[in-house]
Amino acid sequence: MAGPTGSGKTILALNFASNLTSSGRNILYIAFEESAAALKDTLHKLGLVENFEIISMVPEGRTPMEFYAFIKKLIEKESFNVLVIDSLSQ
């Protein structure tokens, strides 16, 4: 999904992840623009369940292949079956 800053993409993604956990899904939420603490605060303000893993990453910290390898390893190790990536800017 795409949209301008402030259009609600993160809130939609958080709702999506929170609602899927209630159906037994194991969610990995990767954030590139907000801290895990800020996302958890938003979850609580929205009254959403925080039963999923949130990891905040610095986009400039790794190459795309390093990100891929890191995320793939996490998914395999923890048996995540849904991946949410928030967000990738140009």
PyMOL Python script that loads the backbone (N, CA, C, O; Angstrom):
from pymol import cmd

cmd.read_pdbstr("""\
ATOM      1  N   MET A   1       0.844  -1.157   0.000  1.00  0.00           N
ATOM      2  CA  MET A   1       0.000   0.000   0.000  1.00  0.00           C
ATOM      3  C   MET A   1       0.892   1.224   0.000  1.00  0.00           C
ATOM      4  O   MET A   1       1.996   1.197   0.543  1.00  0.00           O
ATOM      5  N   ALA A   2       0.425   2.271  -0.595  1.00  0.00           N
ATOM      6  CA  ALA A   2       1.212   3.498  -0.678  1.00  0.00           C
ATOM      7  C   ALA A   2       0.315   4.682  -0.365  1.00  0.00           C
ATOM      8  O   ALA A   2      -0.896   4.639  -0.579  1.00  0.00           O
ATOM      9  N   GLY A   3       0.934   5.740   0.146  1.00  0.00           N
ATOM     10  CA  GLY A   3       0.189   6.947   0.440  1.00  0.00           C
ATOM     11  C   GLY A   3       1.101   7.988   1.039  1.00  0.00           C
ATOM     12  O   GLY A   3       2.207   7.676   1.480  1.00  0.00           O
ATOM     13  N   PRO A   4       0.640   9.229   1.056  1.00  0.00           N
ATOM     14  CA  PRO A   4       1.465  10.301   1.608  1.00  0.00           C
ATOM     15  C   PRO A   4       1.609  10.171   3.128  1.00  0.00           C
ATOM     16  O   PRO A   4       0.835   9.471   3.780  1.00  0.00           O
ATOM     17  N   THR A   5       2.598  10.850   3.667  1.00  0.00           N
ATOM     18  CA  THR A   5       2.816  10.882   5.105  1.00  0.00           C
ATOM     19  C   THR A   5       1.550  11.325   5.819  1.00  0.00           C
ATOM     20  O   THR A   5       0.902  12.294   5.425  1.00  0.00           O
ATOM     21  N   GLY A   6       1.210  10.602   6.870  1.00  0.00           N
ATOM     22  CA  GLY A   6       0.034  10.954   7.665  1.00  0.00           C
ATOM     23  C   GLY A   6      -1.281  10.426   7.141  1.00  0.00           C
ATOM     24  O   GLY A   6      -2.335  10.786   7.665  1.00  0.00           O
ATOM     25  N   SER A   7      -1.254   9.577   6.118  1.00  0.00           N
ATOM     26  CA  SER A   7      -2.502   9.081   5.534  1.00  0.00           C
ATOM     27  C   SER A   7      -3.061   7.851   6.248  1.00  0.00           C
ATOM     28  O   SER A   7      -4.156   7.394   5.918  1.00  0.00           O
ATOM     29  N   GLY A   8      -2.320   7.303   7.229  1.00  0.00           N
ATOM     30  CA  GLY A   8      -2.850   6.196   8.023  1.00  0.00           C
ATOM     31  C   GLY A   8      -2.293   4.827   7.697  1.00  0.00           C
ATOM     32  O   GLY A   8      -2.841   3.821   8.147  1.00  0.00           O
ATOM     33  N   LYS A   9      -1.221   4.761   6.927  1.00  0.00           N
ATOM     34  CA  LYS A   9      -0.648   3.460   6.556  1.00  0.00           C
ATOM     35  C   LYS A   9      -0.197   2.667   7.782  1.00  0.00           C
ATOM     36  O   LYS A   9      -0.474   1.472   7.879  1.00  0.00           O
ATOM     37  N   THR A  10       0.487   3.310   8.707  1.00  0.00           N
ATOM     38  CA  THR A  10       0.981   2.622   9.901  1.00  0.00           C
ATOM     39  C   THR A  10      -0.171   2.167  10.783  1.00  0.00           C
ATOM     40  O   THR A  10      -0.146   1.053  11.306  1.00  0.00           O
ATOM     41  N   ILE A  11      -1.171   3.005  10.954  1.00  0.00           N
ATOM     42  CA  ILE A  11      -2.325   2.620  11.781  1.00  0.00           C
ATOM     43  C   ILE A  11      -3.044   1.428  11.155  1.00  0.00           C
ATOM     44  O   ILE A  11      -3.464   0.516  11.867  1.00  0.00           O
ATOM     45  N   LEU A  12      -3.186   1.429   9.852  1.00  0.00           N
ATOM     46  CA  LEU A  12      -3.796   0.284   9.170  1.00  0.00           C
ATOM     47  C   LEU A  12      -2.957  -0.976   9.370  1.00  0.00           C
ATOM     48  O   LEU A  12      -3.497  -2.045   9.655  1.00  0.00           O
ATOM     49  N   ALA A  13      -1.634  -0.852   9.221  1.00  0.00           N
ATOM     50  CA  ALA A  13      -0.743  -2.003   9.394  1.00  0.00           C
ATOM     51  C   ALA A  13      -0.797  -2.529  10.833  1.00  0.00           C
ATOM     52  O   ALA A  13      -0.803  -3.742  11.044  1.00  0.00           O
ATOM     53  N   LEU A  14      -0.836  -1.634  11.819  1.00  0.00           N
ATOM     54  CA  LEU A  14      -0.935  -2.056  13.219  1.00  0.00           C
ATOM     55  C   LEU A  14      -2.263  -2.760  13.494  1.00  0.00           C
ATOM     56  O   LEU A  14      -2.300  -3.768  14.200  1.00  0.00           O
ATOM     57  N   ASN A  15      -3.343  -2.234  12.940  1.00  0.00           N
ATOM     58  CA  ASN A  15      -4.650  -2.893  13.077  1.00  0.00           C
ATOM     59  C   ASN A  15      -4.623  -4.282  12.456  1.00  0.00           C
ATOM     60  O   ASN A  15      -5.109  -5.245  13.050  1.00  0.00           O
ATOM     61  N   PHE A  16      -4.063  -4.379  11.278  1.00  0.00           N
ATOM     62  CA  PHE A  16      -3.939  -5.649  10.564  1.00  0.00           C
ATOM     63  C   PHE A  16      -3.189  -6.666  11.420  1.00  0.00           C
ATOM     64  O   PHE A  16      -3.662  -7.786  11.618  1.00  0.00           O
ATOM     65  N   ALA A  17      -2.016  -6.273  11.927  1.00  0.00           N
ATOM     66  CA  ALA A  17      -1.194  -7.181  12.734  1.00  0.00           C
ATOM     67  C   ALA A  17      -1.903  -7.569  14.023  1.00  0.00           C
ATOM     68  O   ALA A  17      -1.921  -8.742  14.397  1.00  0.00           O
ATOM     69  N   SER A  18      -2.478  -6.601  14.693  1.00  0.00           N
ATOM     70  CA  SER A  18      -3.164  -6.873  15.959  1.00  0.00           C
ATOM     71  C   SER A  18      -4.343  -7.828  15.767  1.00  0.00           C
ATOM     72  O   SER A  18      -4.531  -8.758  16.552  1.00  0.00           O
ATOM     73  N   ASN A  19      -5.124  -7.593  14.732  1.00  0.00           N
ATOM     74  CA  ASN A  19      -6.287  -8.444  14.482  1.00  0.00           C
ATOM     75  C   ASN A  19      -5.893  -9.855  14.063  1.00  0.00           C
ATOM     76  O   ASN A  19      -6.581 -10.814  14.411  1.00  0.00           O
ATOM     77  N   LEU A  20      -4.807  -9.995  13.327  1.00  0.00           N
ATOM     78  CA  LEU A  20      -4.376 -11.334  12.917  1.00  0.00           C
ATOM     79  C   LEU A  20      -3.887 -12.176  14.094  1.00  0.00           C
ATOM     80  O   LEU A  20      -4.006 -13.401  14.067  1.00  0.00           O
ATOM     81  N   THR A  21      -3.340 -11.534  15.123  1.00  0.00           N
ATOM     82  CA  THR A  21      -2.874 -12.314  16.280  1.00  0.00           C
ATOM     83  C   THR A  21      -4.035 -13.006  16.971  1.00  0.00           C
ATOM     84  O   THR A  21      -3.860 -14.079  17.548  1.00  0.00           O
ATOM     85  N   SER A  22      -5.214 -12.410  16.923  1.00  0.00           N
ATOM     86  CA  SER A  22      -6.375 -13.034  17.568  1.00  0.00           C
ATOM     87  C   SER A  22      -6.829 -14.287  16.825  1.00  0.00           C
ATOM     88  O   SER A  22      -7.574 -15.096  17.377  1.00  0.00           O
ATOM     89  N   SER A  23      -6.389 -14.454  15.576  1.00  0.00           N
ATOM     90  CA  SER A  23      -6.727 -15.666  14.832  1.00  0.00           C
ATOM     91  C   SER A  23      -5.594 -16.691  14.868  1.00  0.00           C
ATOM     92  O   SER A  23      -5.584 -17.655  14.103  1.00  0.00           O
ATOM     93  N   GLY A  24      -4.628 -16.458  15.786  1.00  0.00           N
ATOM     94  CA  GLY A  24      -3.563 -17.433  15.974  1.00  0.00           C
ATOM     95  C   GLY A  24      -2.344 -17.245  15.096  1.00  0.00           C
ATOM     96  O   GLY A  24      -1.456 -18.097  15.079  1.00  0.00           O
ATOM     97  N   ARG A  25      -2.289 -16.156  14.377  1.00  0.00           N
ATOM     98  CA  ARG A  25      -1.126 -15.904  13.519  1.00  0.00           C
ATOM     99  C   ARG A  25       0.055 -15.409  14.348  1.00  0.00           C
ATOM    100  O   ARG A  25      -0.124 -14.721  15.353  1.00  0.00           O
ATOM    101  N   ASN A  26       1.255 -15.765  13.918  1.00  0.00           N
ATOM    102  CA  ASN A  26       2.482 -15.320  14.562  1.00  0.00           C
ATOM    103  C   ASN A  26       3.077 -14.224  13.676  1.00  0.00           C
ATOM    104  O   ASN A  26       3.579 -14.507  12.588  1.00  0.00           O
ATOM    105  N   ILE A  27       3.019 -12.972  14.142  1.00  0.00           N
ATOM    106  CA  ILE A  27       3.327 -11.804  13.322  1.00  0.00           C
ATOM    107  C   ILE A  27       4.705 -11.236  13.644  1.00  0.00           C
ATOM    108  O   ILE A  27       5.072 -11.100  14.811  1.00  0.00           O
ATOM    109  N   LEU A  28       5.461 -10.907  12.603  1.00  0.00           N
ATOM    110  CA  LEU A  28       6.701 -10.147  12.732  1.00  0.00           C
ATOM    111  C   LEU A  28       6.458  -8.804  12.043  1.00  0.00           C
ATOM    112  O   LEU A  28       6.159  -8.751  10.850  1.00  0.00           O
ATOM    113  N   TYR A  29       6.591  -7.720  12.812  1.00  0.00           N
ATOM    114  CA  TYR A  29       6.366  -6.365  12.318  1.00  0.00           C
ATOM    115  C   TYR A  29       7.714  -5.654  12.295  1.00  0.00           C
ATOM    116  O   TYR A  29       8.305  -5.401  13.345  1.00  0.00           O
ATOM    117  N   ILE A  30       8.201  -5.333  11.096  1.00  0.00           N
ATOM    118  CA  ILE A  30       9.464  -4.635  10.921  1.00  0.00           C
ATOM    119  C   ILE A  30       9.163  -3.169  10.614  1.00  0.00           C
ATOM    120  O   ILE A  30       8.430  -2.861   9.674  1.00  0.00           O
ATOM    121  N   ALA A  31       9.735  -2.267  11.414  1.00  0.00           N
ATOM    122  CA  ALA A  31       9.533  -0.831  11.215  1.00  0.00           C
ATOM    123  C   ALA A  31      10.845  -0.186  10.801  1.00  0.00           C
ATOM    124  O   ALA A  31      11.878  -0.404  11.435  1.00  0.00           O
ATOM    125  N   PHE A  32      10.805   0.596   9.752  1.00  0.00           N
ATOM    126  CA  PHE A  32      11.991   1.292   9.281  1.00  0.00           C
ATOM    127  C   PHE A  32      11.967   2.781   9.593  1.00  0.00           C
ATOM    128  O   PHE A  32      13.004   3.436   9.492  1.00  0.00           O
ATOM    129  N   GLU A  33      10.819   3.339   9.968  1.00  0.00           N
ATOM    130  CA  GLU A  33      10.744   4.781  10.183  1.00  0.00           C
ATOM    131  C   GLU A  33      10.318   5.172  11.592  1.00  0.00           C
ATOM    132  O   GLU A  33      10.436   6.343  11.955  1.00  0.00           O
ATOM    133  N   GLU A  34       9.832   4.247  12.388  1.00  0.00           N
ATOM    134  CA  GLU A  34       9.399   4.561  13.750  1.00  0.00           C
ATOM    135  C   GLU A  34      10.021   3.576  14.721  1.00  0.00           C
ATOM    136  O   GLU A  34      10.316   2.435  14.367  1.00  0.00           O
ATOM    137  N   SER A  35      10.212   4.026  15.932  1.00  0.00           N
ATOM    138  CA  SER A  35      10.774   3.142  16.954  1.00  0.00           C
ATOM    139  C   SER A  35       9.718   2.157  17.430  1.00  0.00           C
ATOM    140  O   SER A  35       8.519   2.408  17.314  1.00  0.00           O
ATOM    141  N   ALA A  36      10.174   1.044  17.960  1.00  0.00           N
ATOM    142  CA  ALA A  36       9.258   0.050  18.523  1.00  0.00           C
ATOM    143  C   ALA A  36       8.444   0.675  19.651  1.00  0.00           C
ATOM    144  O   ALA A  36       7.252   0.394  19.783  1.00  0.00           O
ATOM    145  N   ALA A  37       9.074   1.518  20.465  1.00  0.00           N
ATOM    146  CA  ALA A  37       8.372   2.172  21.581  1.00  0.00           C
ATOM    147  C   ALA A  37       7.235   3.059  21.070  1.00  0.00           C
ATOM    148  O   ALA A  37       6.144   3.057  21.641  1.00  0.00           O
ATOM    149  N   ALA A  38       7.483   3.812  20.004  1.00  0.00           N
ATOM    150  CA  ALA A  38       6.443   4.682  19.443  1.00  0.00           C
ATOM    151  C   ALA A  38       5.283   3.855  18.886  1.00  0.00           C
ATOM    152  O   ALA A  38       4.121   4.229  19.044  1.00  0.00           O
ATOM    153  N   LEU A  39       5.594   2.741  18.241  1.00  0.00           N
ATOM    154  CA  LEU A  39       4.543   1.880  17.693  1.00  0.00           C
ATOM    155  C   LEU A  39       3.730   1.229  18.812  1.00  0.00           C
ATOM    156  O   LEU A  39       2.507   1.122  18.711  1.00  0.00           O
ATOM    157  N   LYS A  40       4.402   0.797  19.869  1.00  0.00           N
ATOM    158  CA  LYS A  40       3.691   0.201  21.008  1.00  0.00           C
ATOM    159  C   LYS A  40       2.793   1.238  21.672  1.00  0.00           C
ATOM    160  O   LYS A  40       1.683   0.916  22.095  1.00  0.00           O
ATOM    161  N   ASP A  41       3.259   2.468  21.766  1.00  0.00           N
ATOM    162  CA  ASP A  41       2.443   3.553  22.322  1.00  0.00           C
ATOM    163  C   ASP A  41       1.200   3.767  21.460  1.00  0.00           C
ATOM    164  O   ASP A  41       0.100   3.938  21.987  1.00  0.00           O
ATOM    165  N   THR A  42       1.370   3.759  20.149  1.00  0.00           N
ATOM    166  CA  THR A  42       0.232   3.914  19.233  1.00  0.00           C
ATOM    167  C   THR A  42      -0.747   2.759  19.402  1.00  0.00           C
ATOM    168  O   THR A  42      -1.959   2.975  19.426  1.00  0.00           O
ATOM    169  N   LEU A  43      -0.240   1.544  19.518  1.00  0.00           N
ATOM    170  CA  LEU A  43      -1.113   0.384  19.752  1.00  0.00           C
ATOM    171  C   LEU A  43      -1.963   0.574  20.988  1.00  0.00           C
ATOM    172  O   LEU A  43      -3.171   0.336  20.961  1.00  0.00           O
ATOM    173  N   HIS A  44      -1.338   1.001  22.072  1.00  0.00           N
ATOM    174  CA  HIS A  44      -2.063   1.186  23.330  1.00  0.00           C
ATOM    175  C   HIS A  44      -3.099   2.303  23.221  1.00  0.00           C
ATOM    176  O   HIS A  44      -4.203   2.181  23.752  1.00  0.00           O
ATOM    177  N   LYS A  45      -2.747   3.384  22.537  1.00  0.00           N
ATOM    178  CA  LYS A  45      -3.687   4.496  22.356  1.00  0.00           C
ATOM    179  C   LYS A  45      -4.900   4.072  21.544  1.00  0.00           C
ATOM    180  O   LYS A  45      -6.005   4.571  21.755  1.00  0.00           O
ATOM    181  N   LEU A  46      -4.686   3.142  20.610  1.00  0.00           N
ATOM    182  CA  LEU A  46      -5.782   2.648  19.774  1.00  0.00           C
ATOM    183  C   LEU A  46      -6.563   1.516  20.435  1.00  0.00           C
ATOM    184  O   LEU A  46      -7.592   1.078  19.921  1.00  0.00           O
ATOM    185  N   GLY A  47      -6.064   1.046  21.580  1.00  0.00           N
ATOM    186  CA  GLY A  47      -6.722  -0.066  22.270  1.00  0.00           C
ATOM    187  C   GLY A  47      -6.524  -1.396  21.583  1.00  0.00           C
ATOM    188  O   GLY A  47      -7.363  -2.291  21.695  1.00  0.00           O
ATOM    189  N   LEU A  48      -5.407  -1.533  20.865  1.00  0.00           N
ATOM    190  CA  LEU A  48      -5.134  -2.761  20.125  1.00  0.00           C
ATOM    191  C   LEU A  48      -4.251  -3.708  20.935  1.00  0.00           C
ATOM    192  O   LEU A  48      -3.490  -3.280  21.802  1.00  0.00           O
ATOM    193  N   VAL A  49      -4.367  -4.992  20.637  1.00  0.00           N
ATOM    194  CA  VAL A  49      -3.564  -6.017  21.288  1.00  0.00           C
ATOM    195  C   VAL A  49      -2.154  -5.986  20.727  1.00  0.00           C
ATOM    196  O   VAL A  49      -1.959  -5.844  19.519  1.00  0.00           O
ATOM    197  N   GLU A  50      -1.176  -6.119  21.608  1.00  0.00           N
ATOM    198  CA  GLU A  50       0.233  -6.070  21.200  1.00  0.00           C
ATOM    199  C   GLU A  50       0.865  -7.453  21.314  1.00  0.00           C
ATOM    200  O   GLU A  50       1.920  -7.598  21.933  1.00  0.00           O
ATOM    201  N   ASN A  51       0.246  -8.452  20.737  1.00  0.00           N
ATOM    202  CA  ASN A  51       0.751  -9.820  20.817  1.00  0.00           C
ATOM    203  C   ASN A  51       1.560 -10.206  19.591  1.00  0.00           C
ATOM    204  O   ASN A  51       1.373 -11.286  19.031  1.00  0.00           O
ATOM    205  N   PHE A  52       2.454  -9.327  19.176  1.00  0.00           N
ATOM    206  CA  PHE A  52       3.307  -9.644  18.042  1.00  0.00           C
ATOM    207  C   PHE A  52       4.648  -8.958  18.221  1.00  0.00           C
ATOM    208  O   PHE A  52       4.780  -8.000  18.983  1.00  0.00           O
ATOM    209  N   GLU A  53       5.632  -9.462  17.511  1.00  0.00           N
ATOM    210  CA  GLU A  53       7.002  -8.966  17.609  1.00  0.00           C
ATOM    211  C   GLU A  53       7.171  -7.719  16.756  1.00  0.00           C
ATOM    212  O   GLU A  53       6.859  -7.726  15.566  1.00  0.00           O
ATOM    213  N   ILE A  54       7.672  -6.633  17.375  1.00  0.00           N
ATOM    214  CA  ILE A  54       7.977  -5.398  16.650  1.00  0.00           C
ATOM    215  C   ILE A  54       9.485  -5.177  16.713  1.00  0.00           C
ATOM    216  O   ILE A  54      10.078  -5.147  17.792  1.00  0.00           O
ATOM    217  N   ILE A  55      10.085  -5.024  15.554  1.00  0.00           N
ATOM    218  CA  ILE A  55      11.516  -4.746  15.480  1.00  0.00           C
ATOM    219  C   ILE A  55      11.705  -3.484  14.651  1.00  0.00           C
ATOM    220  O   ILE A  55      11.212  -3.381  13.528  1.00  0.00           O
ATOM    221  N   SER A  56      12.423  -2.531  15.221  1.00  0.00           N
ATOM    222  CA  SER A  56      12.724  -1.289  14.527  1.00  0.00           C
ATOM    223  C   SER A  56      14.143  -1.372  13.973  1.00  0.00           C
ATOM    224  O   SER A  56      15.076  -1.748  14.683  1.00  0.00           O
ATOM    225  N   MET A  57      14.294  -1.019  12.703  1.00  0.00           N
ATOM    226  CA  MET A  57      15.595  -1.093  12.040  1.00  0.00           C
ATOM    227  C   MET A  57      15.941   0.245  11.409  1.00  0.00           C
ATOM    228  O   MET A  57      15.059   0.987  10.979  1.00  0.00           O
ATOM    229  N   VAL A  58      17.217   0.542  11.358  1.00  0.00           N
ATOM    230  CA  VAL A  58      17.701   1.755  10.699  1.00  0.00           C
ATOM    231  C   VAL A  58      17.970   1.406   9.235  1.00  0.00           C
ATOM    232  O   VAL A  58      18.819   0.559   8.954  1.00  0.00           O
ATOM    233  N   PRO A  59      17.260   2.046   8.296  1.00  0.00           N
ATOM    234  CA  PRO A  59      17.414   1.678   6.881  1.00  0.00           C
ATOM    235  C   PRO A  59      18.843   1.764   6.363  1.00  0.00           C
ATOM    236  O   PRO A  59      19.252   0.970   5.515  1.00  0.00           O
ATOM    237  N   GLU A  60      19.599   2.727   6.872  1.00  0.00           N
ATOM    238  CA  GLU A  60      20.964   2.901   6.388  1.00  0.00           C
ATOM    239  C   GLU A  60      21.936   1.929   7.043  1.00  0.00           C
ATOM    240  O   GLU A  60      23.114   1.902   6.685  1.00  0.00           O
ATOM    241  N   GLY A  61      21.464   1.131   7.995  1.00  0.00           N
ATOM    242  CA  GLY A  61      22.342   0.270   8.769  1.00  0.00           C
ATOM    243  C   GLY A  61      22.835  -0.978   8.073  1.00  0.00           C
ATOM    244  O   GLY A  61      23.837  -1.556   8.494  1.00  0.00           O
ATOM    245  N   ARG A  62      22.161  -1.412   7.020  1.00  0.00           N
ATOM    246  CA  ARG A  62      22.518  -2.658   6.351  1.00  0.00           C
ATOM    247  C   ARG A  62      22.206  -2.559   4.863  1.00  0.00           C
ATOM    248  O   ARG A  62      21.475  -1.673   4.421  1.00  0.00           O
ATOM    249  N   THR A  63      22.772  -3.481   4.110  1.00  0.00           N
ATOM    250  CA  THR A  63      22.447  -3.569   2.691  1.00  0.00           C
ATOM    251  C   THR A  63      21.110  -4.314   2.548  1.00  0.00           C
ATOM    252  O   THR A  63      20.684  -4.994   3.482  1.00  0.00           O
ATOM    253  N   PRO A  64      20.457  -4.196   1.407  1.00  0.00           N
ATOM    254  CA  PRO A  64      19.216  -4.956   1.209  1.00  0.00           C
ATOM    255  C   PRO A  64      19.395  -6.463   1.435  1.00  0.00           C
ATOM    256  O   PRO A  64      18.515  -7.104   2.010  1.00  0.00           O
ATOM    257  N   MET A  65      20.505  -7.028   0.998  1.00  0.00           N
ATOM    258  CA  MET A  65      20.735  -8.469   1.203  1.00  0.00           C
ATOM    259  C   MET A  65      20.908  -8.800   2.688  1.00  0.00           C
ATOM    260  O   MET A  65      20.460  -9.852   3.144  1.00  0.00           O
ATOM    261  N   GLU A  66      21.550  -7.914   3.436  1.00  0.00           N
ATOM    262  CA  GLU A  66      21.696  -8.139   4.878  1.00  0.00           C
ATOM    263  C   GLU A  66      20.338  -8.092   5.576  1.00  0.00           C
ATOM    264  O   GLU A  66      20.063  -8.898   6.465  1.00  0.00           O
ATOM    265  N   PHE A  67      19.486  -7.136   5.166  1.00  0.00           N
ATOM    266  CA  PHE A  67      18.126  -7.090   5.715  1.00  0.00           C
ATOM    267  C   PHE A  67      17.379  -8.376   5.398  1.00  0.00           C
ATOM    268  O   PHE A  67      16.752  -8.972   6.274  1.00  0.00           O
ATOM    269  N   TYR A  68      17.447  -8.797   4.150  1.00  0.00           N
ATOM    270  CA  TYR A  68      16.770 -10.020   3.721  1.00  0.00           C
ATOM    271  C   TYR A  68      17.231 -11.214   4.554  1.00  0.00           C
ATOM    272  O   TYR A  68      16.404 -11.971   5.062  1.00  0.00           O
ATOM    273  N   ALA A  69      18.534 -11.385   4.698  1.00  0.00           N
ATOM    274  CA  ALA A  69      19.074 -12.523   5.451  1.00  0.00           C
ATOM    275  C   ALA A  69      18.648 -12.463   6.920  1.00  0.00           C
ATOM    276  O   ALA A  69      18.291 -13.487   7.503  1.00  0.00           O
ATOM    277  N   PHE A  70      18.684 -11.272   7.516  1.00  0.00           N
ATOM    278  CA  PHE A  70      18.302 -11.108   8.914  1.00  0.00           C
ATOM    279  C   PHE A  70      16.825 -11.444   9.124  1.00  0.00           C
ATOM    280  O   PHE A  70      16.473 -12.186  10.041  1.00  0.00           O
ATOM    281  N   ILE A  71      15.970 -10.894   8.271  1.00  0.00           N
ATOM    282  CA  ILE A  71      14.533 -11.128   8.392  1.00  0.00           C
ATOM    283  C   ILE A  71      14.200 -12.594   8.125  1.00  0.00           C
ATOM    284  O   ILE A  71      13.385 -13.185   8.833  1.00  0.00           O
ATOM    285  N   LYS A  72      14.824 -13.179   7.112  1.00  0.00           N
ATOM    286  CA  LYS A  72      14.597 -14.593   6.794  1.00  0.00           C
ATOM    287  C   LYS A  72      14.973 -15.476   7.980  1.00  0.00           C
ATOM    288  O   LYS A  72      14.242 -16.409   8.313  1.00  0.00           O
ATOM    289  N   LYS A  73      16.090 -15.193   8.609  1.00  0.00           N
ATOM    290  CA  LYS A  73      16.542 -15.967   9.769  1.00  0.00           C
ATOM    291  C   LYS A  73      15.540 -15.842  10.926  1.00  0.00           C
ATOM    292  O   LYS A  73      15.228 -16.832  11.588  1.00  0.00           O
ATOM    293  N   LEU A  74      15.040 -14.622  11.165  1.00  0.00           N
ATOM    294  CA  LEU A  74      14.037 -14.421  12.213  1.00  0.00           C
ATOM    295  C   LEU A  74      12.763 -15.222  11.940  1.00  0.00           C
ATOM    296  O   LEU A  74      12.217 -15.872  12.832  1.00  0.00           O
ATOM    297  N   ILE A  75      12.307 -15.162  10.701  1.00  0.00           N
ATOM    298  CA  ILE A  75      11.074 -15.872  10.322  1.00  0.00           C
ATOM    299  C   ILE A  75      11.236 -17.365  10.535  1.00  0.00           C
ATOM    300  O   ILE A  75      10.343 -18.015  11.078  1.00  0.00           O
ATOM    301  N   GLU A  76      12.347 -17.906  10.121  1.00  0.00           N
ATOM    302  CA  GLU A  76      12.585 -19.344  10.264  1.00  0.00           C
ATOM    303  C   GLU A  76      12.758 -19.747  11.724  1.00  0.00           C
ATOM    304  O   GLU A  76      12.239 -20.783  12.142  1.00  0.00           O
ATOM    305  N   LYS A  77      13.472 -18.951  12.498  1.00  0.00           N
ATOM    306  CA  LYS A  77      13.744 -19.277  13.899  1.00  0.00           C
ATOM    307  C   LYS A  77      12.479 -19.228  14.747  1.00  0.00           C
ATOM    308  O   LYS A  77      12.252 -20.112  15.573  1.00  0.00           O
ATOM    309  N   GLU A  78      11.655 -18.204  14.549  1.00  0.00           N
ATOM    310  CA  GLU A  78      10.479 -17.983  15.396  1.00  0.00           C
ATOM    311  C   GLU A  78       9.173 -18.484  14.763  1.00  0.00           C
ATOM    312  O   GLU A  78       8.107 -18.342  15.362  1.00  0.00           O
ATOM    313  N   SER A  79       9.246 -19.059  13.579  1.00  0.00           N
ATOM    314  CA  SER A  79       8.066 -19.573  12.878  1.00  0.00           C
ATOM    315  C   SER A  79       6.997 -18.503  12.656  1.00  0.00           C
ATOM    316  O   SER A  79       5.805 -18.768  12.811  1.00  0.00           O
ATOM    317  N   PHE A  80       7.426 -17.298  12.293  1.00  0.00           N
ATOM    318  CA  PHE A  80       6.459 -16.258  11.947  1.00  0.00           C
ATOM    319  C   PHE A  80       5.774 -16.667  10.654  1.00  0.00           C
ATOM    320  O   PHE A  80       6.421 -17.166   9.734  1.00  0.00           O
ATOM    321  N   ASN A  81       4.453 -16.454  10.581  1.00  0.00           N
ATOM    322  CA  ASN A  81       3.761 -16.771   9.339  1.00  0.00           C
ATOM    323  C   ASN A  81       3.163 -15.548   8.655  1.00  0.00           C
ATOM    324  O   ASN A  81       2.535 -15.667   7.602  1.00  0.00           O
ATOM    325  N   VAL A  82       3.358 -14.354   9.261  1.00  0.00           N
ATOM    326  CA  VAL A  82       2.957 -13.106   8.623  1.00  0.00           C
ATOM    327  C   VAL A  82       4.064 -12.091   8.868  1.00  0.00           C
ATOM    328  O   VAL A  82       4.548 -11.939   9.990  1.00  0.00           O
ATOM    329  N   LEU A  83       4.458 -11.399   7.803  1.00  0.00           N
ATOM    330  CA  LEU A  83       5.475 -10.356   7.885  1.00  0.00           C
ATOM    331  C   LEU A  83       4.848  -9.033   7.455  1.00  0.00           C
ATOM    332  O   LEU A  83       4.268  -8.928   6.374  1.00  0.00           O
ATOM    333  N   VAL A  84       4.975  -8.019   8.323  1.00  0.00           N
ATOM    334  CA  VAL A  84       4.531  -6.666   7.995  1.00  0.00           C
ATOM    335  C   VAL A  84       5.783  -5.790   7.960  1.00  0.00           C
ATOM    336  O   VAL A  84       6.548  -5.751   8.923  1.00  0.00           O
ATOM    337  N   ILE A  85       5.984  -5.088   6.844  1.00  0.00           N
ATOM    338  CA  ILE A  85       7.114  -4.163   6.727  1.00  0.00           C
ATOM    339  C   ILE A  85       6.554  -2.758   6.599  1.00  0.00           C
ATOM    340  O   ILE A  85       5.785  -2.469   5.683  1.00  0.00           O
ATOM    341  N   ASP A  86       6.945  -1.882   7.526  1.00  0.00           N
ATOM    342  CA  ASP A  86       6.446  -0.523   7.613  1.00  0.00           C
ATOM    343  C   ASP A  86       7.631   0.408   7.758  1.00  0.00           C
ATOM    344  O   ASP A  86       8.203   0.402   8.848  1.00  0.00           O
ATOM    345  N   SER A  87       8.016   1.103   6.925  1.00  0.00           N
ATOM    346  CA  SER A  87       7.670   1.300   5.540  1.00  0.00           C
ATOM    347  C   SER A  87       8.949   1.466   4.768  1.00  0.00           C
ATOM    348  O   SER A  87      10.009   1.700   5.348  1.00  0.00           O
ATOM    349  N   LEU A  88       8.859   1.351   3.495  1.00  0.00           N
ATOM    350  CA  LEU A  88      10.024   1.491   2.631  1.00  0.00           C
ATOM    351  C   LEU A  88       9.862   2.747   1.788  1.00  0.00           C
ATOM    352  O   LEU A  88       8.946   2.844   0.972  1.00  0.00           O
ATOM    353  N   SER A  89      10.748   3.697   1.987  1.00  0.00           N
ATOM    354  CA  SER A  89      10.709   4.947   1.217  1.00  0.00           C
ATOM    355  C   SER A  89      11.684   4.866   0.063  1.00  0.00           C
ATOM    356  O   SER A  89      12.627   4.075   0.072  1.00  0.00           O
ATOM    357  N   GLN A  90      11.436   5.692  -0.919  1.00  0.00           N
ATOM    358  CA  GLN A  90      12.314   5.716  -2.087  1.00  0.00           C
ATOM    359  C   GLN A  90      13.568   6.476  -1.806  1.00  0.00           C
ATOM    360  O   GLN A  90      14.425   6.598  -2.682  1.00  0.00           O
TER     361      GLN A  90
END
""", "prot")
cmd.dss("prot")
cmd.show_as("cartoon", "prot")
cmd.util.cbc("prot")
cmd.orient("prot")
